[in-house]
């Protein structure tokens, strides 16, 4: 698959998502000028891009949709709920067509039938518009031209405006993999090319010729009903690889108008149009191609053209995420190598250290630079969660409509950034929990009214940073969890012993146990007791946590905490017994060094008094089966996760450490408080504490 085709597919995905967001917004808030315009632009962009690649099926389908939304935009057709539902189905169909392209397969008959049915529905709205125009116009009204909107036949292009298009290929054009013939073919579809004159220019001496550089341009005259913007859109995918001039023939002051409109495209317009403007007007007997050919042979102009800037480049660079992953792996190895250098320098004798002070200085400087590079690379992987969250609007809308519930879906914190891998892996669990909230949480409209609640239910999806983690919350104002039923079901399944005393929080957490469901009947959406255990496992695989709180009759809230990234973190190195451990730096509140007397006083204590606040004190030696400490001095590291805080007893504080997280497989599976390992400069392996699970263990 070519790079351009990949860009086309990605762009289509973006356009379709914008289209879906606008349509779902219409369902909730009604149609606005902005939402109608967004949908029209999305369909129009997909049609133009598909045409340039020769994807006629997509062009044919989107052409009809574009015409209908153009009529809506002009106020000729009133949009209604049925039309919104129809366009959501059209969006799904375009999605399928693009999916077929990505898989390099043929469109199946079933999908073609769906497309034809949708076109009939779209045409019905356009036919209604044409009929209304006929009724409101005189007998000589050009009804046929209105009805022609329904047809894709563009063979008759004898009417329309004549445009002149001047194309100069840039040096990099051949490296894009694009073909100028595909562009010319698409121009022929939207109009009729009257003149196509190739121009050779900037040709160097024979010995300097480069076979990869195009020394050619084209002067075209096209007659079409398409607008300036529609013609310009044909060149969208090669806008940065051509110098392009488009102007309408037969208009005076074309120079002044175009320079004002497209001033940022550089000096080339001024140079060429200044020469053309010497003519008082554009006459039919004046052949612009001849004039441009003459200009292209003018060496003074050619030299000036060489320094003309191209159309403004996009500030966004699309990079395959796999390449970033490779870069992160290299970065990780560099961090480990630098740690080894620092370790070797620090292990030298004092005299050698003095001699190698410059080496130590350079190693420290490299460490600082690596931290900057690391932060830069990790920042590239960060994406706003809003893009992923917005995709859930359609799911909430379709699900609530299917089960006859009216639900307001509110997203906040969409600008919060999270590692792309985490965002992708959290998507399915979030969908499952949202569906549960809609199906089990929110009551039916009638039930809500009987309880004195608004008929419309509400589901909130929030994201915000907190204490070095990202918190995602799903909250509904439904009936809440029935703890008595959950407990009874757990006892029935043998997951809880009869008479066992559990707190409310512990009862609510039983919904994450496999096979436990309190649903009275199984629906197509949920109720089989399969899923919440998988959700919990997926969250924990990301080194995250999931909690649930609920008030019966008022609603429930699920809280997920996730690490910002999965690759490299700032850590703090400590020693407990004979083993080194790493505590994520973002989880440390403070470190306390105990004197020998304080150490003796603390012996056997399970709590520490920290400035009047009693905190649990955790000695992990018993859990980790480490040998007892023989040191007279010990330290306490105060760590926190969310609003929970504990003190960890450690033997030595060894300082900050750039930590490359490595998976330990099943080696420490029996110790859930260990989330991974990291290779130190000395070659030793340090174990990374999972603070959330440590706190949970102490609790």
GISUL-V679441 format. One record per pair of residues at least 12 apart in sequence whose ideal C-beta (glycine too) atoms are under 10 Angstrom apart, sorted by the first residue. I is the first residue (numbers start at 1). J is the second residue. Records with the same first field share a line. If there is no record, write none. Layout:
I->J / J
This chain:
1->101 / 102 / 104
2->53 / 176 / 177 / 178
3->175 / 176 / 177 / 178 / 318 / 320
4->49 / 52 / 53 / 176 / 177 / 178 / 237 / 238
5->53 / 55 / 101 / 102 / 104 / 177 / 237
6->102 / 318 / 320
7->49 / 176 / 237 / 318
8->46 / 49 / 50 / 52 / 53 / 55 / 98 / 101 / 102 / 236 / 237
9->49 / 98 / 99 / 101 / 102
10->318
11->45 / 46 / 49 / 236 / 237 / 318
12->42 / 45 / 46 / 49 / 50 / 55 / 58 / 94 / 95 / 97 / 98 / 101 / 102
13->95 / 98 / 99 / 102
14->42 / 45 / 387
15->38 / 39 / 41 / 42 / 43 / 44 / 45 / 46 / 49 / 91 / 94 / 98
16->42 / 43 / 46 / 91 / 92 / 94 / 95 / 98
17->42 / 91 / 95 / 387 / 388 / 390 / 391 / 394
18->38 / 39 / 41 / 42 / 45 / 390
19->35 / 38 / 39 / 40 / 41 / 42 / 43 / 45 / 46 / 65 / 69 / 87 / 88 / 90 / 91 / 94 / 95
20->39 / 42 / 87 / 88 / 91 / 92 / 95 / 390 / 391 / 393 / 394 / 397
21->35 / 38 / 39 / 42 / 387 / 390 / 391 / 393 / 394
22->34 / 35 / 36 / 37 / 38 / 39 / 40 / 41 / 42 / 84 / 87 / 91
23->35 / 38 / 39 / 42 / 83 / 84 / 85 / 86 / 87 / 88 / 90 / 91 / 393 / 394 / 397
24->84 / 88 / 390 / 391 / 392 / 393 / 394 / 395 / 396 / 397 / 398 / 409
25->38 / 84 / 390 / 393 / 397
26->39 / 79 / 81 / 83 / 84 / 87 / 88
27->81 / 84 / 85 / 88 / 393 / 394 / 397 / 398 / 401
28->393 / 396 / 397 / 407 / 408 / 409
30->79 / 81 / 84
31->72 / 78 / 79 / 80 / 83 / 84
33->73
35->79 / 84
36->69 / 70 / 72 / 73 / 75 / 79
37->69 / 73
39->65 / 66 / 69 / 72 / 73 / 79 / 84 / 87 / 91
40->65 / 66 / 68 / 69 / 70 / 72 / 73
41->66 / 69 / 73 / 229 / 233
42->62 / 65 / 66 / 69 / 91 / 94
43->61 / 62 / 63 / 64 / 65 / 66 / 67 / 68 / 69 / 70 / 87 / 90 / 91 / 94
44->62 / 63 / 65 / 66 / 69 / 70 / 229 / 230 / 233
45->62 / 66 / 233 / 236
46->58 / 59 / 61 / 62 / 65 / 66 / 94 / 97 / 98
47->59 / 60 / 61 / 62 / 63 / 64 / 65 / 66 / 94 / 190 / 230 / 233
48->62 / 66 / 186 / 190 / 226 / 229 / 230 / 231 / 232 / 233 / 234 / 235 / 236 / 237
49->62 / 186 / 233 / 234 / 236 / 237
50->62 / 63 / 94 / 97 / 98 / 101 / 186
51->63 / 182 / 183 / 185 / 186 / 187 / 189 / 190 / 233 / 234
52->178 / 179 / 182 / 183 / 185 / 186 / 187 / 233 / 234 / 235 / 236 / 237 / 238
53->101 / 178 / 179 / 182 / 186 / 237
54->179 / 181 / 182 / 185 / 186 / 189
55->97 / 98 / 100 / 101
56->152 / 189
57->94 / 97 / 100 / 101 / 107 / 111 / 112 / 115
58->93 / 94 / 97 / 98 / 100 / 101 / 107 / 115
59->152 / 186 / 189 / 190
60->115 / 119 / 152
61->90 / 93 / 94 / 97 / 115 / 116 / 118 / 119 / 122 / 152
62->90 / 94 / 97
63->119 / 122 / 149 / 151 / 152 / 154 / 189 / 190
64->90 / 115 / 118 / 119 / 120 / 121 / 122 / 123 / 125 / 126 / 149 / 150 / 151 / 152
65->86 / 87 / 90 / 91 / 93 / 94 / 118 / 119 / 122
66->149 / 230
67->122 / 123 / 125 / 126 / 129 / 148 / 149 / 150 / 151 / 152
68->83 / 86 / 87 / 90 / 121 / 122 / 123 / 124 / 125 / 126 / 129 / 149 / 150
69->83 / 87 / 122
70->149
71->125 / 126 / 129 / 130 / 146 / 149
72->87 / 125 / 129
74->129
76->126 / 129 / 130 / 132 / 133 / 146
77->125 / 126 / 128 / 129 / 132
78->125 / 129
79->125
80->125
82->121 / 125
83->121 / 122 / 125
84->397
85->397 / 398 / 401
86->118 / 121 / 122 / 124 / 125
87->118 / 121 / 122
88->394 / 397 / 398
89->114 / 117 / 118 / 121
90->114 / 115 / 118 / 119 / 121 / 122
91->394
92->114 / 118 / 394
93->111 / 114 / 115 / 117 / 118 / 119
94->115 / 118
96->108 / 110 / 111 / 114 / 115
97->111 / 112 / 114 / 115
99->111
119->150 / 152
122->150
123->149 / 150 / 151
124->150
125->150
126->146 / 147 / 149 / 150
127->147 / 149 / 150
129->146 / 147 / 149 / 150
130->143 / 144 / 145 / 146 / 147 / 148 / 149 / 150
131->143 / 146 / 147
132->146
133->145 / 146 / 147
134->146 / 147
145->159 / 225
148->225
152->189
154->188 / 189 / 190 / 191 / 192 / 224 / 225 / 226
155->189 / 192
156->192
157->188 / 189 / 190 / 191 / 192 / 193 / 194 / 222 / 223 / 224 / 225 / 226
158->192 / 223
159->223 / 224 / 225
160->190 / 191 / 192 / 222 / 223 / 224 / 225 / 226
161->191 / 222 / 223 / 224 / 225 / 226 / 227 / 228 / 231 / 248 / 249 / 250 / 251
162->191 / 192 / 194 / 195 / 221 / 222 / 223 / 224 / 248 / 249 / 250 / 282 / 284 / 288
163->187 / 191 / 194 / 220 / 221 / 222 / 223 / 224 / 226 / 227 / 228 / 231 / 246 / 247 / 248 / 249 / 250
164->194 / 195 / 219 / 220 / 221 / 222 / 245 / 246 / 247 / 248 / 249 / 250 / 254 / 276 / 282 / 288 / 289 / 291 / 292
165->183 / 187 / 193 / 196 / 218 / 219 / 220 / 221 / 222 / 231 / 232 / 234 / 235 / 244 / 245 / 246 / 247
166->199 / 217 / 218 / 219 / 220 / 242 / 243 / 244 / 245 / 246 / 247 / 268 / 269 / 272 / 288 / 289 / 292 / 295 / 296
167->180 / 183 / 184 / 198 / 199 / 216 / 217 / 218 / 219 / 220 / 235 / 238 / 242 / 243 / 244 / 245 / 246
168->199 / 201 / 202 / 214 / 215 / 216 / 217 / 218 / 219 / 242 / 243 / 244 / 245 / 268 / 296 / 305 / 308 / 310
169->201 / 213 / 214 / 215 / 216 / 217 / 218 / 238 / 241 / 242 / 243
170->213 / 214 / 238 / 240 / 241 / 242 / 243 / 310
171->202 / 210 / 212 / 213 / 214 / 215 / 241
172->212 / 213 / 214 / 238 / 240 / 241
173->212 / 213 / 214 / 216 / 238 / 240 / 241 / 242
174->210 / 211 / 212 / 213 / 214 / 241
175->212 / 213 / 241
176->237 / 238 / 240 / 241 / 242
178->237 / 238 / 241 / 242
179->238
180->198 / 214 / 216 / 217 / 218 / 238 / 242
182->234 / 237 / 238
183->218 / 220 / 234 / 235 / 237 / 238 / 242
184->196 / 218 / 220 / 222 / 234
186->233 / 234 / 235
187->220 / 222 / 224 / 226 / 231 / 234 / 235
188->222 / 224
189->224 / 226 / 234
190->222 / 224 / 225 / 226 / 230 / 231 / 233 / 234
191->222 / 223 / 224 / 225 / 226 / 230 / 231
192->221 / 222 / 223 / 224
193->220 / 221 / 222 / 223 / 224
194->220 / 221 / 222 / 223 / 289
195->218 / 219 / 220 / 221 / 222 / 287 / 288 / 289
196->218 / 219 / 220 / 221 / 222 / 289
197->217 / 218 / 219 / 220 / 221 / 287 / 288 / 289 / 290 / 292 / 293
198->216 / 217 / 218 / 219 / 293
199->215 / 216 / 217 / 218 / 219 / 289 / 292 / 293 / 295 / 296 / 297
200->214 / 215 / 216 / 217 / 293 / 296 / 297
201->214 / 215 / 216 / 217 / 293 / 295 / 296 / 297 / 301 / 302 / 305
202->214 / 215 / 216 / 217 / 296 / 302 / 303 / 305 / 306
203->215 / 216 / 302
214->241 / 242
217->242 / 243 / 292 / 293 / 296
218->242 / 289 / 292
219->245 / 287 / 288 / 289 / 290 / 291 / 292 / 293 / 295 / 296
220->246 / 288 / 289
221->249 / 287 / 288 / 289
222->246 / 249
223->249
228->246 / 247 / 248 / 258 / 261 / 262
229->246
231->244 / 246 / 248
232->244 / 246 / 262 / 311
234->246
235->311
239->265 / 310 / 311 / 312 / 313 / 314
240->310 / 311 / 312 / 313 / 314
241->310 / 311
242->310 / 311
243->265 / 266 / 268 / 269 / 272 / 305 / 308 / 309 / 310 / 311
244->262 / 265 / 268 / 269 / 310 / 311
245->258 / 262 / 265 / 268 / 269 / 272 / 273 / 292
246->258 / 262 / 269
247->262 / 269 / 272 / 273 / 276 / 282 / 288
248->282
249->282 / 283 / 284 / 286 / 288
250->281 / 282 / 283 / 284
251->281 / 282
252->277 / 280 / 281 / 282
253->277 / 281
254->269 / 273 / 276 / 277 / 281 / 282
255->269 / 270 / 272 / 273 / 274 / 275 / 276 / 277
256->273 / 277
257->273
258->270 / 273
259->273 / 274
262->311
264->309 / 311 / 312
265->308 / 309 / 310 / 311 / 312
266->305 / 307 / 308 / 309 / 310 / 311 / 312
267->304 / 305 / 307 / 308 / 309
268->301 / 304 / 305 / 307 / 308 / 309 / 310
269->308
270->304 / 308
271->295 / 298 / 300 / 301 / 302 / 304 / 305 / 308
272->291 / 292 / 295 / 296 / 301 / 305
274->295 / 301
275->291 / 292 / 294 / 295 / 298 / 301
276->288 / 291 / 292 / 295
278->291
279->291
317->380
319->380
321->380 / 381 / 383 / 420 / 421 / 424
324->377 / 378 / 380 / 381 / 420
325->381 / 420 / 421 / 567
327->373 / 377 / 380 / 381
328->374 / 377 / 378 / 380 / 381 / 565 / 566 / 567 / 568 / 660
329->567 / 660
330->377
331->370 / 373 / 374 / 376 / 377 / 378 / 567 / 568 / 660
332->374 / 377 / 567 / 568 / 658 / 659 / 660 / 661 / 662 / 678 / 679
333->660 / 679
334->366 / 369 / 370 / 373 / 374 / 658 / 660
335->367 / 370 / 371 / 373 / 374 / 568 / 657 / 658 / 659 / 660 / 678 / 679 / 681
336->658 / 660 / 662 / 678 / 679 / 680 / 681 / 683
337->366 / 370 / 681
338->363 / 364 / 366 / 367 / 369 / 370 / 371 / 658 / 681
339->363 / 367 / 370 / 657 / 658 / 659 / 660 / 678 / 679 / 680 / 681 / 682 / 683
340->363 / 679 / 680 / 681 / 682 / 683
341->359 / 360 / 362 / 363 / 364 / 366 / 367 / 681
342->360 / 363 / 364 / 366 / 367 / 681
343->363 / 680 / 681 / 682 / 683 / 684
344->356 / 359 / 360 / 363 / 681 / 682
345->357 / 359 / 360 / 361 / 362 / 363 / 364 / 681
346->360 / 363 / 681 / 682
347->681 / 682
348->360
367->658
370->568 / 658
371->568 / 570 / 658
374->565 / 567 / 568 / 569 / 570 / 658 / 660
375->568 / 570
377->567 / 568
378->419 / 564 / 565 / 567 / 568 / 569
379->417 / 565
380->420
381->417 / 418 / 419 / 420 / 421 / 422 / 423 / 564 / 565 / 566 / 567
382->416 / 417 / 418 / 419 / 420 / 422 / 423 / 564 / 565
383->417 / 418 / 419 / 420 / 421 / 422 / 423 / 424
384->413 / 414 / 415 / 416 / 417 / 418 / 423 / 463
385->411 / 413 / 414 / 415 / 416 / 417 / 418 / 422 / 423 / 426 / 427 / 430 / 461 / 462 / 463 / 470 / 472
386->411 / 412 / 413 / 414 / 415 / 416 / 417 / 463
387->414 / 423
388->414 / 418 / 420 / 423 / 424 / 426 / 427 / 430 / 463
389->409 / 411 / 412 / 413 / 414 / 416 / 423 / 427 / 430 / 461 / 462 / 463 / 472
390->411 / 414
391->427 / 430 / 431
392->409 / 411 / 427 / 430 / 431 / 434 / 435 / 459 / 461 / 474
393->409 / 411 / 461
395->409 / 430 / 431 / 434 / 435 / 438
396->408 / 409 / 411 / 431 / 434 / 435 / 437 / 438 / 459 / 461
397->409
399->431 / 434 / 435 / 437 / 438 / 439 / 524 / 525 / 526
400->435 / 438 / 439 / 442 / 456 / 457 / 459
402->438 / 439 / 523 / 524 / 525
403->435 / 438 / 439 / 442 / 444 / 523 / 524 / 525
404->444 / 445 / 446
405->438 / 439 / 442 / 443 / 444 / 445 / 447 / 448 / 455 / 456 / 457 / 478
406->442 / 444 / 445 / 448 / 454 / 455 / 456 / 457
407->434 / 437 / 438 / 441 / 442 / 445 / 456 / 457 / 458 / 459 / 476 / 477 / 478
408->454 / 456 / 457 / 458 / 459 / 460 / 477
409->434 / 437 / 438 / 457 / 458 / 459 / 460 / 461
410->458 / 459 / 460 / 461 / 462 / 475
411->459 / 460 / 461 / 462 / 463
412->460 / 461 / 462 / 463 / 464 / 473
413->461 / 462 / 463 / 464 / 465 / 470 / 471 / 472 / 473
414->461 / 462 / 463
415->463 / 464
416->462 / 463 / 464 / 465 / 470 / 471 / 472
417->463 / 465 / 470 / 564
418->463 / 465 / 469 / 470 / 472 / 562 / 563 / 564 / 565
419->470 / 542 / 562 / 563 / 564 / 565 / 566 / 567
420->565
421->542 / 565 / 566 / 567
422->470 / 542 / 543 / 544 / 562 / 563 / 564 / 565 / 566
423->470 / 562
425->538 / 539 / 541 / 542 / 544 / 562 / 566
426->470 / 472 / 535 / 538 / 539 / 542 / 544 / 560 / 562
428->531 / 534 / 535 / 538
429->472 / 531 / 532 / 534 / 535 / 536 / 537 / 538 / 539 / 542 / 544 / 546 / 558 / 560
430->461 / 472 / 474 / 535 / 558 / 560
431->535
432->525 / 526 / 530 / 531 / 532 / 534 / 535 / 538
433->459 / 461 / 472 / 474 / 476 / 531 / 532 / 535 / 546 / 548 / 556 / 558 / 560
434->459 / 461 / 474 / 476 / 558
435->523 / 525 / 526 / 531
436->474 / 476 / 511 / 519 / 525 / 526 / 527 / 531 / 532 / 535 / 556 / 558
437->457 / 458 / 459 / 460 / 461 / 474 / 475 / 476 / 477 / 478 / 526 / 555 / 556 / 557 / 558
438->457 / 459 / 476 / 478 / 525 / 526
439->478 / 519 / 523 / 524 / 525 / 526 / 527
440->476 / 478 / 479 / 481 / 511 / 517 / 518 / 519 / 523 / 525 / 526 / 527 / 556
441->457 / 459 / 474 / 475 / 476 / 477 / 478 / 479 / 480 / 481 / 550 / 555 / 556 / 558
442->456 / 457 / 458 / 459 / 476 / 477 / 478 / 479 / 555
443->455 / 457 / 476 / 477 / 478 / 479 / 553
444->457
445->457
447->478 / 479
448->477 / 478 / 479
451->479 / 553
453->477 / 478 / 479 / 553 / 554 / 555
454->477
456->477
457->476 / 477 / 478 / 479 / 555
458->475 / 476 / 477 / 478 / 555
459->474 / 475 / 476 / 477 / 478 / 555
460->473 / 474 / 475 / 476 / 477 / 555 / 557
461->473 / 474 / 475
462->474 / 475 / 557 / 559
463->560 / 562
465->564
466->561 / 641 / 642 / 643
467->561 / 586 / 587 / 589 / 640 / 641 / 642 / 643 / 691
468->561 / 563 / 564 / 569 / 570 / 584 / 585 / 586 / 587 / 588 / 640 / 641 / 691
469->543 / 544 / 545 / 560 / 561 / 562 / 563 / 564 / 584 / 586 / 587 / 641 / 642 / 691 / 692
470->544 / 560 / 561 / 562 / 563 / 564
471->544 / 559 / 560 / 561 / 562 / 642
472->539 / 544 / 546 / 558 / 559 / 560 / 561 / 562
473->547 / 557 / 558 / 559 / 560
474->548 / 556 / 557 / 558 / 559 / 560
475->549 / 555 / 556 / 557 / 558 / 559
476->550 / 554 / 555 / 556 / 557 / 558
477->554 / 555 / 556
478->550 / 553 / 554 / 555 / 556
479->550 / 551 / 552 / 553 / 554 / 555 / 556
480->508 / 549 / 550 / 551 / 552 / 553 / 554 / 555 / 556 / 557
481->504 / 507 / 508 / 510 / 511 / 518 / 548 / 549 / 550 / 551 / 552 / 555 / 556
482->507 / 518 / 550 / 552 / 553
483->502 / 503 / 504 / 505 / 506 / 507 / 508 / 510 / 550 / 552
484->507 / 518 / 552
485->507 / 518 / 520
486->502 / 507 / 508 / 509 / 510 / 511 / 513 / 516 / 517 / 518 / 550
487->500 / 502 / 506 / 507 / 510 / 518
488->518
489->510 / 511 / 513 / 515 / 516 / 517 / 518 / 529
490->502 / 507 / 510 / 511 / 513 / 516 / 518
492->516
493->510 / 513 / 514 / 515 / 516 / 517 / 529
495->510 / 513 / 514 / 515 / 516
496->510 / 513 / 516
504->549 / 550 / 551 / 552
505->547 / 548 / 549 / 550 / 699
507->548 / 550
508->547 / 548 / 549 / 550 / 556 / 558
509->536 / 546 / 547 / 548
510->532 / 548
511->529 / 531 / 532 / 533 / 535 / 536 / 548 / 550 / 556 / 558
512->531 / 532 / 533 / 534 / 535 / 536 / 537 / 539 / 546 / 547 / 548
513->529 / 532 / 533 / 536
514->529 / 530 / 531 / 532 / 533 / 534 / 536 / 537
515->528 / 529 / 530 / 533
516->529 / 532 / 533
517->529 / 530 / 531 / 532
532->546 / 548 / 558
535->558 / 560
536->560
539->560 / 561 / 562
540->672 / 675 / 690 / 692 / 693
541->566
542->560 / 562 / 563 / 566
543->561 / 562 / 563 / 566 / 584 / 661 / 675 / 676 / 688 / 690 / 691 / 692 / 693
544->560 / 561 / 562 / 563 / 690 / 692
545->559 / 560 / 561 / 562 / 641 / 642 / 690 / 691 / 692 / 693 / 695 / 696
546->558 / 559 / 560 / 561 / 562
547->559 / 560 / 561 / 642 / 692 / 696
559->642
561->641 / 642 / 692
563->584 / 586 / 661 / 675 / 690 / 692
564->586
565->661
566->661 / 663 / 676
567->659 / 660 / 661 / 662
568->658 / 659 / 660 / 661 / 678
569->582 / 584 / 585 / 586 / 587 / 657 / 658 / 659 / 660 / 661 / 676 / 678 / 688
570->582 / 584 / 585 / 586 / 588 / 656 / 657 / 658 / 659
571->583 / 584 / 585 / 586 / 587 / 588 / 655 / 656 / 657 / 658 / 659 / 660 / 661 / 678 / 686 / 688 / 689
572->584 / 585 / 586 / 587 / 588 / 591 / 637 / 639 / 650 / 653 / 654 / 655 / 656 / 657 / 659 / 689
573->652 / 653 / 654 / 655 / 656 / 657 / 659 / 678 / 680 / 686
574->588 / 591 / 635 / 637 / 648 / 649 / 650 / 651 / 652 / 653 / 654 / 655 / 657 / 686 / 689
575->626 / 629 / 631 / 635 / 650 / 651 / 652 / 653 / 654 / 686
576->619 / 620 / 621 / 624 / 626 / 627 / 629 / 634 / 648 / 649 / 650 / 651 / 652 / 687 / 689
577->620 / 621 / 624 / 625 / 626 / 627 / 628 / 629 / 630 / 650 / 651
578->626 / 627 / 651
579->621 / 624 / 626 / 627 / 651 / 684 / 685 / 686 / 687
580->652 / 654 / 657 / 678 / 680 / 682 / 684 / 685 / 686 / 687
581->620 / 624 / 626 / 637 / 648 / 650 / 654 / 673 / 674 / 677 / 678 / 686 / 687 / 688 / 689
582->654 / 656 / 657 / 659 / 661 / 675 / 676 / 677 / 678 / 680 / 686 / 687 / 688 / 689
583->637 / 639 / 648 / 650 / 657 / 659 / 688 / 689 / 691 / 694
584->639 / 641 / 659 / 661 / 675 / 688 / 689 / 690 / 691
585->656 / 657 / 658 / 659
586->639 / 640 / 641 / 691
587->637 / 638 / 639 / 640 / 641 / 645 / 689 / 690 / 691 / 692 / 694 / 695
588->637 / 638 / 639 / 640 / 648 / 656 / 691
589->610 / 615 / 637 / 638 / 639 / 640 / 645 / 646 / 647
590->610 / 636 / 637 / 638 / 639 / 647
591->635 / 636 / 637 / 638 / 639 / 648 / 650 / 653
592->608 / 610 / 634 / 635 / 636 / 637 / 638 / 647 / 653
593->633 / 634 / 635 / 636 / 653
594->608 / 632 / 633 / 634 / 635 / 636 / 649
595->632 / 633 / 634
596->631 / 632 / 633 / 634
597->632
598->633 / 634 / 636
599->629 / 631 / 632 / 633 / 634 / 635 / 649
600->632
602->617 / 619 / 634 / 636 / 647 / 649
603->619 / 634
604->617 / 619
605->617 / 619 / 647 / 649
606->618 / 619 / 698
607->646 / 647
608->636 / 638 / 646 / 647 / 649
610->636 / 638 / 645 / 647
613->645
615->636 / 638 / 639 / 640 / 644 / 645 / 646 / 647 / 698
616->644 / 645 / 646 / 647 / 648 / 695 / 698 / 699
617->636 / 638 / 646 / 647 / 648 / 649 / 698
618->636 / 637 / 639 / 646 / 647 / 648 / 649 / 673 / 694 / 695 / 697 / 698
619->634 / 647 / 648 / 649 / 650 / 698
620->648 / 649 / 650 / 671 / 673 / 689 / 694 / 697 / 698
621->649 / 650 / 651
623->671 / 673 / 674 / 694 / 697 / 698
624->668 / 671 / 673 / 674 / 687
625->671
626->651
629->649 / 650 / 651 / 652
630->651
631->651 / 652
633->651 / 652
634->649 / 650 / 651 / 652
635->647 / 648 / 649 / 650 / 651 / 652 / 653
636->648 / 649 / 650
637->649 / 650 / 653 / 689
639->689 / 691 / 692 / 694 / 695
640->691 / 695
641->690 / 691 / 692 / 693 / 694 / 695 / 696
642->691 / 692 / 695
644->691 / 692 / 695 / 696 / 698 / 699
645->695
646->691 / 694 / 695 / 697 / 698 / 699
647->698
648->689 / 691 / 694 / 695 / 698
654->680 / 686
657->678 / 680 / 681 / 686
658->678
659->676 / 677 / 678 / 679 / 680 / 686 / 688
660->676 / 677 / 678 / 679
661->675 / 676 / 677 / 678 / 688
662->676 / 677 / 678 / 679 / 685 / 688
663->675 / 676 / 677
664->676 / 677 / 685 / 687 / 688
665->677
668->687
671->687 / 690 / 693 / 697
672->690 / 692 / 693 / 694 / 696 / 697
673->687 / 688 / 689 / 690 / 691 / 692 / 693 / 694 / 695 / 696 / 697 / 698
674->687 / 688 / 689 / 690 / 693 / 694
675->687 / 688 / 689 / 690 / 691 / 692 / 693 / 694
676->688 / 689 / 690
